[in-house]
Amino acid sequence: MFAELSLLLPDRAAVRGATPDSGAGVDTRPEDAGPALPSVDCLTDDFGPSSGTLVDFHYEKQVGACGSSDCSDFVLFGPSCVMTLQVGGAKTSATLTAADCALFTRWVTSDLLVNHLRDSVTCCGKDVPGKFESTVVQRSDGYAAKKTASCEQEPFASHRACIASVRAKYFPGK
């Protein structure tokens, strides 16, 4: 199941006709174009509403150079509040506290995150070459997904920090 997650995500460069050296389809917009979003802490800050309820959440971060799932870390989460972490092929699960579950669920279903996962501007075309990360959120109103190369724009930097924070709390040392 984990290895198939990257198949759910479109390769934006391929979809838009880009190759690493062609420049076609690559977002050349300046990093500072448009209003900058502030960073947020997913477990403490108010970052706005959510228009849908959580069905499923998948996050993958490539950590090695091989082509198998052993070179990616995966985080799965759903409405049951159980989070599963796969590192190097080994799976571990933990149940989030009710408070953390509500806050993390609110973050991954937030309009702030989901709208940027769905847009074709934020960090599109920046997923080649290099190690990637991807997020797939399924809410009651449909899917949102994006694959990037560790995008530093908000809300993706905050998203990465949120996952790292929850991971450190529930999976120390992993």
Buried (B, 14 or more C-beta within 10 A) or exposed (E): EBBEBBEBBBEBBEEBEBEEEEEEBBBEEEEEEEEEBEEBEBBEBEBEEBEBEBBBBBBBBBBEEEEEBBBBBBBBBBEEBEBBBBBEEEEEEBEBEEEBBEBBBBBBBBBBBBBBBBEEEBBBBBBBEEBBBBBBBBBEEEBBBBBBBBBEBBBBBBBBBBBEBBBEEBBEEE
